Amino acid sequence: MGGWYGTVAIVMAFALSSFSLIKPTDLIYQFLNLTGAVGIVLVSLSKKAYQPAVLNIIWTFIALIAIIKIFFNN
């Protein structure tokens, strides 16, 4: 389930941003990326698929840093 959520969340964030419905600096964009990446990490590690796990761990850290930056700039 986490993998499907992760896929939908990341694609939704990208689509909403691409169609200018949200901005990459919006909290919802970063939240979708963060939670989506965590979902994919959990599934990837459980299946011992390390490449997508590493990619999404990095994705998670990028989203976390962006969220922290959003909170400190507001």
PDB file of N, CA, C, O and CB in Angstrom:
ATOM      1  N   MET A   1       0.819  -1.205   0.000  1.00  0.00           N
ATOM      2  CA  MET A   1       0.000   0.000   0.000  1.00  0.00           C
ATOM      3  C   MET A   1       0.857   1.261   0.000  1.00  0.00           C
ATOM      4  O   MET A   1       0.555   2.216  -0.716  1.00  0.00           O
ATOM      5  CB  MET A   1      -0.928   0.002   1.203  1.00  0.00           C
ATOM      6  N   GLY A   2       1.933   1.272   0.805  1.00  0.00           N
ATOM      7  CA  GLY A   2       2.802   2.448   0.892  1.00  0.00           C
ATOM      8  C   GLY A   2       3.433   2.808  -0.433  1.00  0.00           C
ATOM      9  O   GLY A   2       3.614   3.986  -0.742  1.00  0.00           O
ATOM     10  N   GLY A   3       3.771   1.794  -1.222  1.00  0.00           N
ATOM     11  CA  GLY A   3       4.370   2.050  -2.527  1.00  0.00           C
ATOM     12  C   GLY A   3       3.405   2.724  -3.478  1.00  0.00           C
ATOM     13  O   GLY A   3       3.783   3.625  -4.226  1.00  0.00           O
ATOM     14  N   TRP A   4       2.156   2.286  -3.446  1.00  0.00           N
ATOM     15  CA  TRP A   4       1.149   2.913  -4.310  1.00  0.00           C
ATOM     16  C   TRP A   4       0.876   4.339  -3.867  1.00  0.00           C
ATOM     17  O   TRP A   4       0.776   5.248  -4.690  1.00  0.00           O
ATOM     18  CB  TRP A   4      -0.155   2.100  -4.303  1.00  0.00           C
ATOM     19  N   TYR A   5       0.758   4.526  -2.564  1.00  0.00           N
ATOM     20  CA  TYR A   5       0.570   5.896  -2.065  1.00  0.00           C
ATOM     21  C   TYR A   5       1.751   6.766  -2.479  1.00  0.00           C
ATOM     22  O   TYR A   5       1.564   7.881  -2.965  1.00  0.00           O
ATOM     23  CB  TYR A   5       0.408   5.905  -0.520  1.00  0.00           C
ATOM     24  N   GLY A   6       2.965   6.257  -2.286  1.00  0.00           N
ATOM     25  CA  GLY A   6       4.159   7.009  -2.626  1.00  0.00           C
ATOM     26  C   GLY A   6       4.188   7.426  -4.081  1.00  0.00           C
ATOM     27  O   GLY A   6       4.505   8.570  -4.408  1.00  0.00           O
ATOM     28  N   THR A   7       3.855   6.494  -4.945  1.00  0.00           N
ATOM     29  CA  THR A   7       3.831   6.783  -6.375  1.00  0.00           C
ATOM     30  C   THR A   7       2.809   7.860  -6.695  1.00  0.00           C
ATOM     31  O   THR A   7       3.110   8.818  -7.407  1.00  0.00           O
ATOM     32  CB  THR A   7       3.525   5.517  -7.172  1.00  0.00           C
ATOM     33  N   VAL A   8       1.608   7.704  -6.173  1.00  0.00           N
ATOM     34  CA  VAL A   8       0.537   8.680  -6.442  1.00  0.00           C
ATOM     35  C   VAL A   8       0.902  10.047  -5.863  1.00  0.00           C
ATOM     36  O   VAL A   8       0.692  11.068  -6.517  1.00  0.00           O
ATOM     37  CB  VAL A   8      -0.813   8.191  -5.847  1.00  0.00           C
ATOM     38  N   ALA A   9       1.444  10.077  -4.652  1.00  0.00           N
ATOM     39  CA  ALA A   9       1.766  11.350  -4.004  1.00  0.00           C
ATOM     40  C   ALA A   9       2.834  12.119  -4.777  1.00  0.00           C
ATOM     41  O   ALA A   9       2.695  13.323  -4.993  1.00  0.00           O
ATOM     42  CB  ALA A   9       2.235  11.109  -2.570  1.00  0.00           C
ATOM     43  N   ILE A  10       3.892  11.436  -5.192  1.00  0.00           N
ATOM     44  CA  ILE A  10       4.973  12.110  -5.911  1.00  0.00           C
ATOM     45  C   ILE A  10       4.504  12.572  -7.288  1.00  0.00           C
ATOM     46  O   ILE A  10       4.814  13.687  -7.708  1.00  0.00           O
ATOM     47  CB  ILE A  10       6.189  11.178  -6.050  1.00  0.00           C
ATOM     48  N   VAL A  11       3.768  11.730  -7.983  1.00  0.00           N
ATOM     49  CA  VAL A  11       3.255  12.125  -9.302  1.00  0.00           C
ATOM     50  C   VAL A  11       2.252  13.271  -9.156  1.00  0.00           C
ATOM     51  O   VAL A  11       2.244  14.187  -9.978  1.00  0.00           O
ATOM     52  CB  VAL A  11       2.592  10.914 -10.019  1.00  0.00           C
ATOM     53  N   MET A  12       1.415  13.233  -8.132  1.00  0.00           N
ATOM     54  CA  MET A  12       0.445  14.296  -7.911  1.00  0.00           C
ATOM     55  C   MET A  12       1.159  15.622  -7.625  1.00  0.00           C
ATOM     56  O   MET A  12       0.774  16.663  -8.157  1.00  0.00           O
ATOM     57  CB  MET A  12      -0.498  13.930  -6.748  1.00  0.00           C
ATOM     58  N   ALA A  13       2.194  15.581  -6.788  1.00  0.00           N
ATOM     59  CA  ALA A  13       2.959  16.799  -6.501  1.00  0.00           C
ATOM     60  C   ALA A  13       3.547  17.372  -7.782  1.00  0.00           C
ATOM     61  O   ALA A  13       3.472  18.577  -8.021  1.00  0.00           O
ATOM     62  CB  ALA A  13       4.081  16.512  -5.483  1.00  0.00           C
ATOM     63  N   PHE A  14       4.124  16.519  -8.593  1.00  0.00           N
ATOM     64  CA  PHE A  14       4.719  16.963  -9.853  1.00  0.00           C
ATOM     65  C   PHE A  14       3.669  17.533 -10.797  1.00  0.00           C
ATOM     66  O   PHE A  14       3.881  18.587 -11.397  1.00  0.00           O
ATOM     67  CB  PHE A  14       5.450  15.808 -10.529  1.00  0.00           C
ATOM     68  N   ALA A  15       2.542  16.847 -10.931  1.00  0.00           N
ATOM     69  CA  ALA A  15       1.478  17.303 -11.828  1.00  0.00           C
ATOM     70  C   ALA A  15       0.893  18.635 -11.365  1.00  0.00           C
ATOM     71  O   ALA A  15       0.725  19.555 -12.167  1.00  0.00           O
ATOM     72  CB  ALA A  15       0.370  16.247 -11.917  1.00  0.00           C
ATOM     73  N   LEU A  16       0.587  18.737 -10.091  1.00  0.00           N
ATOM     74  CA  LEU A  16       0.016  19.977  -9.571  1.00  0.00           C
ATOM     75  C   LEU A  16       0.966  21.157  -9.759  1.00  0.00           C
ATOM     76  O   LEU A  16       0.541  22.268 -10.074  1.00  0.00           O
ATOM     77  CB  LEU A  16      -0.329  19.819  -8.094  1.00  0.00           C
ATOM     78  N   SER A  17       2.248  20.901  -9.563  1.00  0.00           N
ATOM     79  CA  SER A  17       3.239  21.943  -9.775  1.00  0.00           C
ATOM     80  C   SER A  17       3.388  22.277 -11.258  1.00  0.00           C
ATOM     81  O   SER A  17       3.478  23.449 -11.624  1.00  0.00           O
ATOM     82  CB  SER A  17       4.580  21.516  -9.195  1.00  0.00           C
ATOM     83  N   SER A  18       3.413  21.267 -12.097  1.00  0.00           N
ATOM     84  CA  SER A  18       3.575  21.470 -13.538  1.00  0.00           C
ATOM     85  C   SER A  18       2.433  22.274 -14.142  1.00  0.00           C
ATOM     86  O   SER A  18       2.637  23.030 -15.093  1.00  0.00           O
ATOM     87  CB  SER A  18       3.679  20.134 -14.241  1.00  0.00           C
ATOM     88  N   PHE A  19       1.240  22.115 -13.597  1.00  0.00           N
ATOM     89  CA  PHE A  19       0.082  22.845 -14.098  1.00  0.00           C
ATOM     90  C   PHE A  19      -0.199  24.112 -13.290  1.00  0.00           C
ATOM     91  O   PHE A  19      -1.280  24.693 -13.382  1.00  0.00           O
ATOM     92  CB  PHE A  19      -1.138  21.947 -14.083  1.00  0.00           C
ATOM     93  N   SER A  20       0.783  24.527 -12.505  1.00  0.00           N
ATOM     94  CA  SER A  20       0.740  25.774 -11.727  1.00  0.00           C
ATOM     95  C   SER A  20      -0.425  25.835 -10.742  1.00  0.00           C
ATOM     96  O   SER A  20      -0.930  26.917 -10.441  1.00  0.00           O
ATOM     97  CB  SER A  20       0.657  26.953 -12.662  1.00  0.00           C
ATOM     98  N   LEU A  21      -0.851  24.680 -10.243  1.00  0.00           N
ATOM     99  CA  LEU A  21      -1.901  24.656  -9.226  1.00  0.00           C
ATOM    100  C   LEU A  21      -1.308  24.829  -7.831  1.00  0.00           C
ATOM    101  O   LEU A  21      -1.975  25.320  -6.920  1.00  0.00           O
ATOM    102  CB  LEU A  21      -2.696  23.344  -9.306  1.00  0.00           C
ATOM    103  N   ILE A  22      -0.074  24.429  -7.674  1.00  0.00           N
ATOM    104  CA  ILE A  22       0.690  24.671  -6.457  1.00  0.00           C
ATOM    105  C   ILE A  22       2.104  25.035  -6.883  1.00  0.00           C
ATOM    106  O   ILE A  22       2.496  24.816  -8.029  1.00  0.00           O
ATOM    107  CB  ILE A  22       0.678  23.420  -5.498  1.00  0.00           C
ATOM    108  N   LYS A  23       2.868  25.595  -5.942  1.00  0.00           N
ATOM    109  CA  LYS A  23       4.256  25.957  -6.210  1.00  0.00           C
ATOM    110  C   LYS A  23       5.179  25.005  -5.439  1.00  0.00           C
ATOM    111  O   LYS A  23       4.787  24.452  -4.412  1.00  0.00           O
ATOM    112  CB  LYS A  23       4.532  27.445  -5.813  1.00  0.00           C
ATOM    113  N   PRO A  24       6.397  24.819  -5.938  1.00  0.00           N
ATOM    114  CA  PRO A  24       7.354  23.981  -5.199  1.00  0.00           C
ATOM    115  C   PRO A  24       7.661  24.526  -3.804  1.00  0.00           C
ATOM    116  O   PRO A  24       8.145  23.790  -2.944  1.00  0.00           O
ATOM    117  CB  PRO A  24       8.648  23.855  -5.987  1.00  0.00           C
ATOM    118  N   THR A  25       7.390  25.776  -3.583  1.00  0.00           N
ATOM    119  CA  THR A  25       7.611  26.364  -2.257  1.00  0.00           C
ATOM    120  C   THR A  25       6.404  26.206  -1.327  1.00  0.00           C
ATOM    121  O   THR A  25       6.452  26.637  -0.175  1.00  0.00           O
ATOM    122  CB  THR A  25       7.948  27.836  -2.400  1.00  0.00           C
ATOM    123  N   ASP A  26       5.332  25.597  -1.815  1.00  0.00           N
ATOM    124  CA  ASP A  26       4.155  25.339  -0.981  1.00  0.00           C
ATOM    125  C   ASP A  26       4.403  24.120  -0.098  1.00  0.00           C
ATOM    126  O   ASP A  26       5.024  23.143  -0.518  1.00  0.00           O
ATOM    127  CB  ASP A  26       2.893  25.125  -1.858  1.00  0.00           C
ATOM    128  N   LEU A  27       3.912  24.196   1.112  1.00  0.00           N
ATOM    129  CA  LEU A  27       4.070  23.093   2.055  1.00  0.00           C
ATOM    130  C   LEU A  27       3.442  21.803   1.527  1.00  0.00           C
ATOM    131  O   LEU A  27       4.016  20.729   1.709  1.00  0.00           O
ATOM    132  CB  LEU A  27       3.451  23.461   3.397  1.00  0.00           C
ATOM    133  N   ILE A  28       2.295  21.882   0.889  1.00  0.00           N
ATOM    134  CA  ILE A  28       1.618  20.677   0.387  1.00  0.00           C
ATOM    135  C   ILE A  28       2.481  19.949  -0.641  1.00  0.00           C
ATOM    136  O   ILE A  28       2.519  18.719  -0.659  1.00  0.00           O
ATOM    137  CB  ILE A  28       0.259  21.044  -0.234  1.00  0.00           C
ATOM    138  N   TYR A  29       3.166  20.695  -1.489  1.00  0.00           N
ATOM    139  CA  TYR A  29       4.058  20.090  -2.488  1.00  0.00           C
ATOM    140  C   TYR A  29       5.153  19.281  -1.787  1.00  0.00           C
ATOM    141  O   TYR A  29       5.404  18.127  -2.135  1.00  0.00           O
ATOM    142  CB  TYR A  29       4.690  21.186  -3.400  1.00  0.00           C
ATOM    143  N   GLN A  30       5.788  19.892  -0.815  1.00  0.00           N
ATOM    144  CA  GLN A  30       6.881  19.219  -0.109  1.00  0.00           C
ATOM    145  C   GLN A  30       6.358  18.065   0.753  1.00  0.00           C
ATOM    146  O   GLN A  30       7.023  17.038   0.882  1.00  0.00           O
ATOM    147  CB  GLN A  30       7.650  20.225   0.766  1.00  0.00           C
ATOM    148  N   PHE A  31       5.169  18.233   1.341  1.00  0.00           N
ATOM    149  CA  PHE A  31       4.572  17.162   2.140  1.00  0.00           C
ATOM    150  C   PHE A  31       4.271  15.937   1.272  1.00  0.00           C
ATOM    151  O   PHE A  31       4.533  14.805   1.677  1.00  0.00           O
ATOM    152  CB  PHE A  31       3.283  17.659   2.825  1.00  0.00           C
ATOM    153  N   LEU A  32       3.719  16.170   0.075  1.00  0.00           N
ATOM    154  CA  LEU A  32       3.451  15.054  -0.840  1.00  0.00           C
ATOM    155  C   LEU A  32       4.749  14.347  -1.233  1.00  0.00           C
ATOM    156  O   LEU A  32       4.804  13.118  -1.268  1.00  0.00           O
ATOM    157  CB  LEU A  32       2.717  15.556  -2.102  1.00  0.00           C
ATOM    158  N   ASN A  33       5.778  15.115  -1.523  1.00  0.00           N
ATOM    159  CA  ASN A  33       7.064  14.516  -1.867  1.00  0.00           C
ATOM    160  C   ASN A  33       7.651  13.736  -0.696  1.00  0.00           C
ATOM    161  O   ASN A  33       8.147  12.623  -0.871  1.00  0.00           O
ATOM    162  CB  ASN A  33       8.041  15.592  -2.316  1.00  0.00           C
ATOM    163  N   LEU A  34       7.594  14.316   0.483  1.00  0.00           N
ATOM    164  CA  LEU A  34       8.144  13.661   1.670  1.00  0.00           C
ATOM    165  C   LEU A  34       7.427  12.354   1.979  1.00  0.00           C
ATOM    166  O   LEU A  34       8.063  11.309   2.117  1.00  0.00           O
ATOM    167  CB  LEU A  34       8.058  14.591   2.871  1.00  0.00           C
ATOM    168  N   THR A  35       6.113  12.413   2.087  1.00  0.00           N
ATOM    169  CA  THR A  35       5.374  11.201   2.463  1.00  0.00           C
ATOM    170  C   THR A  35       5.392  10.168   1.336  1.00  0.00           C
ATOM    171  O   THR A  35       5.410   8.964   1.594  1.00  0.00           O
ATOM    172  CB  THR A  35       3.922  11.553   2.827  1.00  0.00           C
ATOM    173  N   GLY A  36       5.389  10.636   0.102  1.00  0.00           N
ATOM    174  CA  GLY A  36       5.486   9.712  -1.026  1.00  0.00           C
ATOM    175  C   GLY A  36       6.807   8.972  -1.029  1.00  0.00           C
ATOM    176  O   GLY A  36       6.853   7.758  -1.230  1.00  0.00           O
ATOM    177  N   ALA A  37       7.883   9.712  -0.805  1.00  0.00           N
ATOM    178  CA  ALA A  37       9.206   9.088  -0.780  1.00  0.00           C
ATOM    179  C   ALA A  37       9.326   8.084   0.363  1.00  0.00           C
ATOM    180  O   ALA A  37       9.893   7.006   0.186  1.00  0.00           O
ATOM    181  CB  ALA A  37      10.294  10.157  -0.654  1.00  0.00           C
ATOM    182  N   VAL A  38       8.799   8.430   1.526  1.00  0.00           N
ATOM    183  CA  VAL A  38       8.852   7.499   2.668  1.00  0.00           C
ATOM    184  C   VAL A  38       8.086   6.219   2.340  1.00  0.00           C
ATOM    185  O   VAL A  38       8.548   5.124   2.660  1.00  0.00           O
ATOM    186  CB  VAL A  38       8.266   8.161   3.950  1.00  0.00           C
ATOM    187  N   GLY A  39       6.930   6.347   1.709  1.00  0.00           N
ATOM    188  CA  GLY A  39       6.168   5.157   1.325  1.00  0.00           C
ATOM    189  C   GLY A  39       6.952   4.250   0.395  1.00  0.00           C
ATOM    190  O   GLY A  39       6.938   3.029   0.551  1.00  0.00           O
ATOM    191  N   ILE A  40       7.636   4.847  -0.571  1.00  0.00           N
ATOM    192  CA  ILE A  40       8.435   4.046  -1.515  1.00  0.00           C
ATOM    193  C   ILE A  40       9.655   3.448  -0.829  1.00  0.00           C
ATOM    194  O   ILE A  40      10.049   2.325  -1.141  1.00  0.00           O
ATOM    195  CB  ILE A  40       8.877   4.906  -2.714  1.00  0.00           C
ATOM    196  N   VAL A  41      10.256   4.180   0.096  1.00  0.00           N
ATOM    197  CA  VAL A  41      11.402   3.645   0.849  1.00  0.00           C
ATOM    198  C   VAL A  41      10.987   2.391   1.610  1.00  0.00           C
ATOM    199  O   VAL A  41      11.686   1.379   1.561  1.00  0.00           O
ATOM    200  CB  VAL A  41      11.963   4.708   1.833  1.00  0.00           C
ATOM    201  N   LEU A  42       9.869   2.448   2.304  1.00  0.00           N
ATOM    202  CA  LEU A  42       9.427   1.307   3.110  1.00  0.00           C
ATOM    203  C   LEU A  42       9.194   0.068   2.255  1.00  0.00           C
ATOM    204  O   LEU A  42       9.618  -1.029   2.619  1.00  0.00           O
ATOM    205  CB  LEU A  42       8.152   1.658   3.865  1.00  0.00           C
ATOM    206  N   VAL A  43       8.532   0.238   1.139  1.00  0.00           N
ATOM    207  CA  VAL A  43       8.277  -0.901   0.250  1.00  0.00           C
ATOM    208  C   VAL A  43       9.574  -1.405  -0.361  1.00  0.00           C
ATOM    209  O   VAL A  43       9.798  -2.612  -0.444  1.00  0.00           O
ATOM    210  CB  VAL A  43       7.287  -0.512  -0.860  1.00  0.00           C
ATOM    211  N   SER A  44      10.422  -0.486  -0.787  1.00  0.00           N
ATOM    212  CA  SER A  44      11.685  -0.870  -1.430  1.00  0.00           C
ATOM    213  C   SER A  44      12.571  -1.657  -0.478  1.00  0.00           C
ATOM    214  O   SER A  44      13.144  -2.678  -0.860  1.00  0.00           O
ATOM    215  CB  SER A  44      12.431   0.371  -1.928  1.00  0.00           C
ATOM    216  N   LEU A  45      12.687  -1.190   0.756  1.00  0.00           N
ATOM    217  CA  LEU A  45      13.523  -1.917   1.717  1.00  0.00           C
ATOM    218  C   LEU A  45      12.942  -3.286   2.049  1.00  0.00           C
ATOM    219  O   LEU A  45      13.684  -4.253   2.218  1.00  0.00           O
ATOM    220  CB  LEU A  45      13.686  -1.102   2.997  1.00  0.00           C
ATOM    221  N   SER A  46      11.627  -3.369   2.141  1.00  0.00           N
ATOM    222  CA  SER A  46      11.011  -4.670   2.452  1.00  0.00           C
ATOM    223  C   SER A  46      11.221  -5.672   1.322  1.00  0.00           C
ATOM    224  O   SER A  46      11.236  -6.880   1.558  1.00  0.00           O
ATOM    225  CB  SER A  46       9.509  -4.500   2.722  1.00  0.00           C
ATOM    226  N   LYS A  47      11.382  -5.182   0.106  1.00  0.00           N
ATOM    227  CA  LYS A  47      11.603  -6.060  -1.053  1.00  0.00           C
ATOM    228  C   LYS A  47      13.079  -6.165  -1.427  1.00  0.00           C
ATOM    229  O   LYS A  47      13.441  -6.789  -2.424  1.00  0.00           O
ATOM    230  CB  LYS A  47      10.809  -5.554  -2.252  1.00  0.00           C
ATOM    231  N   LYS A  48      13.932  -5.532  -0.594  1.00  0.00           N
ATOM    232  CA  LYS A  48      15.378  -5.518  -0.831  1.00  0.00           C
ATOM    233  C   LYS A  48      15.729  -4.925  -2.196  1.00  0.00           C
ATOM    234  O   LYS A  48      16.657  -5.373  -2.870  1.00  0.00           O
ATOM    235  CB  LYS A  48      15.940  -6.934  -0.725  1.00  0.00           C
ATOM    236  N   ALA A  49      14.964  -3.911  -2.582  1.00  0.00           N
ATOM    237  CA  ALA A  49      15.229  -3.160  -3.810  1.00  0.00           C
ATOM    238  C   ALA A  49      15.941  -1.876  -3.382  1.00  0.00           C
ATOM    239  O   ALA A  49      15.307  -0.857  -3.108  1.00  0.00           O
ATOM    240  CB  ALA A  49      13.887  -2.851  -4.625  1.00  0.00           C
ATOM    241  N   TYR A  50      17.256  -1.948  -3.331  1.00  0.00           N
ATOM    242  CA  TYR A  50      18.027  -0.884  -2.701  1.00  0.00           C
ATOM    243  C   TYR A  50      18.173   0.383  -3.547  1.00  0.00           C
ATOM    244  O   TYR A  50      18.279   1.476  -2.990  1.00  0.00           O
ATOM    245  CB  TYR A  50      19.376  -1.398  -2.366  1.00  0.00           C
ATOM    246  N   GLN A  51      18.181   0.265  -4.860  1.00  0.00           N
ATOM    247  CA  GLN A  51      18.328   1.470  -5.686  1.00  0.00           C
ATOM    248  C   GLN A  51      17.160   2.440  -5.486  1.00  0.00           C
ATOM    249  O   GLN A  51      17.402   3.615  -5.211  1.00  0.00           O
ATOM    250  CB  GLN A  51      18.436   1.086  -7.167  1.00  0.00           C
ATOM    251  N   PRO A  52      15.901   1.996  -5.614  1.00  0.00           N
ATOM    252  CA  PRO A  52      14.811   2.954  -5.359  1.00  0.00           C
ATOM    253  C   PRO A  52      14.768   3.405  -3.899  1.00  0.00           C
ATOM    254  O   PRO A  52      14.318   4.513  -3.609  1.00  0.00           O
ATOM    255  CB  PRO A  52      13.467   2.334  -5.741  1.00  0.00           C
ATOM    256  N   ALA A  53      15.230   2.561  -2.981  1.00  0.00           N
ATOM    257  CA  ALA A  53      15.266   2.962  -1.570  1.00  0.00           C
ATOM    258  C   ALA A  53      16.230   4.127  -1.386  1.00  0.00           C
ATOM    259  O   ALA A  53      15.889   5.120  -0.743  1.00  0.00           O
ATOM    260  CB  ALA A  53      15.679   1.770  -0.667  1.00  0.00           C
ATOM    261  N   VAL A  54      17.417   4.014  -1.940  1.00  0.00           N
ATOM    262  CA  VAL A  54      18.414   5.086  -1.806  1.00  0.00           C
ATOM    263  C   VAL A  54      17.918   6.364  -2.475  1.00  0.00           C
ATOM    264  O   VAL A  54      18.017   7.448  -1.900  1.00  0.00           O
ATOM    265  CB  VAL A  54      19.766   4.654  -2.421  1.00  0.00           C
ATOM    266  N   LEU A  55      17.392   6.238  -3.675  1.00  0.00           N
ATOM    267  CA  LEU A  55      16.857   7.407  -4.378  1.00  0.00           C
ATOM    268  C   LEU A  55      15.815   8.120  -3.528  1.00  0.00           C
ATOM    269  O   LEU A  55      15.833   9.347  -3.429  1.00  0.00           O
ATOM    270  CB  LEU A  55      16.244   6.993  -5.725  1.00  0.00           C
ATOM    271  N   ASN A  56      14.922   7.378  -2.923  1.00  0.00           N
ATOM    272  CA  ASN A  56      13.840   7.983  -2.157  1.00  0.00           C
ATOM    273  C   ASN A  56      14.257   8.416  -0.766  1.00  0.00           C
ATOM    274  O   ASN A  56      13.605   9.276  -0.175  1.00  0.00           O
ATOM    275  CB  ASN A  56      12.703   7.028  -2.054  1.00  0.00           C
ATOM    276  N   ILE A  57      15.314   7.853  -0.230  1.00  0.00           N
ATOM    277  CA  ILE A  57      15.885   8.390   1.017  1.00  0.00           C
ATOM    278  C   ILE A  57      16.437   9.782   0.739  1.00  0.00           C
ATOM    279  O   ILE A  57      16.233  10.706   1.526  1.00  0.00           O
ATOM    280  CB  ILE A  57      17.009   7.449   1.584  1.00  0.00           C
ATOM    281  N   ILE A  58      17.136   9.927  -0.382  1.00  0.00           N
ATOM    282  CA  ILE A  58      17.644  11.243  -0.779  1.00  0.00           C
ATOM    283  C   ILE A  58      16.480  12.204  -1.007  1.00  0.00           C
ATOM    284  O   ILE A  58      16.517  13.352  -0.564  1.00  0.00           O
ATOM    285  CB  ILE A  58      18.513  11.135  -2.060  1.00  0.00           C
ATOM    286  N   TRP A  59      15.439  11.723  -1.705  1.00  0.00           N
ATOM    287  CA  TRP A  59      14.234  12.528  -1.974  1.00  0.00           C
ATOM    288  C   TRP A  59      13.613  13.004  -0.656  1.00  0.00           C
ATOM    289  O   TRP A  59      13.177  14.149  -0.544  1.00  0.00           O
ATOM    290  CB  TRP A  59      13.192  11.705  -2.796  1.00  0.00           C
ATOM    291  N   THR A  60      13.579  12.116   0.333  1.00  0.00           N
ATOM    292  CA  THR A  60      13.035  12.438   1.652  1.00  0.00           C
ATOM    293  C   THR A  60      13.826  13.566   2.305  1.00  0.00           C
ATOM    294  O   THR A  60      13.240  14.515   2.827  1.00  0.00           O
ATOM    295  CB  THR A  60      13.044  11.196   2.553  1.00  0.00           C
ATOM    296  N   PHE A  61      15.155  13.467   2.278  1.00  0.00           N
ATOM    297  CA  PHE A  61      15.984  14.505   2.894  1.00  0.00           C
ATOM    298  C   PHE A  61      15.819  15.849   2.195  1.00  0.00           C
ATOM    299  O   PHE A  61      15.790  16.892   2.847  1.00  0.00           O
ATOM    300  CB  PHE A  61      17.451  14.088   2.874  1.00  0.00           C
ATOM    301  N   ILE A  62      15.712  15.825   0.871  1.00  0.00           N
ATOM    302  CA  ILE A  62      15.493  17.075   0.134  1.00  0.00           C
ATOM    303  C   ILE A  62      14.175  17.707   0.570  1.00  0.00           C
ATOM    304  O   ILE A  62      14.117  18.911   0.824  1.00  0.00           O
ATOM    305  CB  ILE A  62      15.491  16.821  -1.400  1.00  0.00           C
ATOM    306  N   ALA A  63      13.123  16.907   0.659  1.00  0.00           N
ATOM    307  CA  ALA A  63      11.813  17.426   1.076  1.00  0.00           C
ATOM    308  C   ALA A  63      11.862  17.939   2.518  1.00  0.00           C
ATOM    309  O   ALA A  63      11.280  18.980   2.820  1.00  0.00           O
ATOM    310  CB  ALA A  63      10.732  16.330   0.940  1.00  0.00           C
ATOM    311  N   LEU A  64      12.544  17.229   3.399  1.00  0.00           N
ATOM    312  CA  LEU A  64      12.661  17.677   4.795  1.00  0.00           C
ATOM    313  C   LEU A  64      13.370  19.019   4.893  1.00  0.00           C
ATOM    314  O   LEU A  64      12.932  19.907   5.624  1.00  0.00           O
ATOM    315  CB  LEU A  64      13.412  16.636   5.629  1.00  0.00           C
ATOM    316  N   ILE A  65      14.461  19.165   4.159  1.00  0.00           N
ATOM    317  CA  ILE A  65      15.198  20.428   4.162  1.00  0.00           C
ATOM    318  C   ILE A  65      14.315  21.546   3.617  1.00  0.00           C
ATOM    319  O   ILE A  65      14.303  22.651   4.158  1.00  0.00           O
ATOM    320  CB  ILE A  65      16.498  20.310   3.329  1.00  0.00           C
ATOM    321  N   ALA A  66      13.580  21.261   2.552  1.00  0.00           N
ATOM    322  CA  ALA A  66      12.685  22.267   1.977  1.00  0.00           C
ATOM    323  C   ALA A  66      11.588  22.669   2.961  1.00  0.00           C
ATOM    324  O   ALA A  66      11.248  23.848   3.063  1.00  0.00           O
ATOM    325  CB  ALA A  66      12.057  21.740   0.684  1.00  0.00           C
ATOM    326  N   ILE A  67      11.035  21.698   3.683  1.00  0.00           N
ATOM    327  CA  ILE A  67       9.992  21.992   4.677  1.00  0.00           C
ATOM    328  C   ILE A  67      10.558  22.860   5.794  1.00  0.00           C
ATOM    329  O   ILE A  67       9.919  23.825   6.215  1.00  0.00           O
ATOM    330  CB  ILE A  67       9.404  20.681   5.262  1.00  0.00           C
ATOM    331  N   ILE A  68      11.737  22.530   6.271  1.00  0.00           N
ATOM    332  CA  ILE A  68      12.383  23.345   7.313  1.00  0.00           C
ATOM    333  C   ILE A  68      12.602  24.762   6.805  1.00  0.00           C
ATOM    334  O   ILE A  68      12.354  25.732   7.521  1.00  0.00           O
ATOM    335  CB  ILE A  68      13.733  22.717   7.749  1.00  0.00           C
ATOM    336  N   LYS A  69      13.065  24.876   5.574  1.00  0.00           N
ATOM    337  CA  LYS A  69      13.289  26.190   4.960  1.00  0.00           C
ATOM    338  C   LYS A  69      11.985  26.978   4.848  1.00  0.00           C
ATOM    339  O   LYS A  69      11.972  28.185   5.091  1.00  0.00           O
ATOM    340  CB  LYS A  69      13.924  26.028   3.570  1.00  0.00           C
ATOM    341  N   ILE A  70      10.892  26.312   4.483  1.00  0.00           N
ATOM    342  CA  ILE A  70       9.589  26.978   4.401  1.00  0.00           C
ATOM    343  C   ILE A  70       9.182  27.533   5.757  1.00  0.00           C
ATOM    344  O   ILE A  70       8.702  28.663   5.846  1.00  0.00           O
ATOM    345  CB  ILE A  70       8.517  26.006   3.885  1.00  0.00           C
ATOM    346  N   PHE A  71       9.369  26.744   6.820  1.00  0.00           N
ATOM    347  CA  PHE A  71       8.976  27.196   8.150  1.00  0.00           C
ATOM    348  C   PHE A  71       9.837  28.347   8.648  1.00  0.00           C
ATOM    349  O   PHE A  71       9.330  29.240   9.326  1.00  0.00           O
ATOM    350  CB  PHE A  71       9.047  26.049   9.126  1.00  0.00           C
ATOM    351  N   PHE A  72      11.120  28.347   8.330  1.00  0.00           N
ATOM    352  CA  PHE A  72      11.985  29.419   8.795  1.00  0.00           C
ATOM    353  C   PHE A  72      11.881  30.697   7.967  1.00  0.00           C
ATOM    354  O   PHE A  72      12.253  31.772   8.439  1.00  0.00           O
ATOM    355  CB  PHE A  72      13.396  28.947   8.798  1.00  0.00           C
ATOM    356  N   ASN A  73      11.384  30.591   6.746  1.00  0.00           N
ATOM    357  CA  ASN A  73      11.225  31.773   5.902  1.00  0.00           C
ATOM    358  C   ASN A  73       9.860  32.433   6.058  1.00  0.00           C
ATOM    359  O   ASN A  73       9.632  33.516   5.520  1.00  0.00           O
ATOM    360  CB  ASN A  73      11.443  31.403   4.459  1.00  0.00           C
ATOM    361  N   ASN A  74       8.951  31.792   6.786  1.00  0.00           N
ATOM    362  CA  ASN A  74       7.603  32.369   6.957  1.00  0.00           C
ATOM    363  C   ASN A  74       7.438  32.971   8.317  1.00  0.00           C
ATOM    364  O   ASN A  74       6.371  33.499   8.632  1.00  0.00           O
ATOM    365  CB  ASN A  74       6.530  31.320   6.735  1.00  0.00           C
TER     366      ASN A  74
END
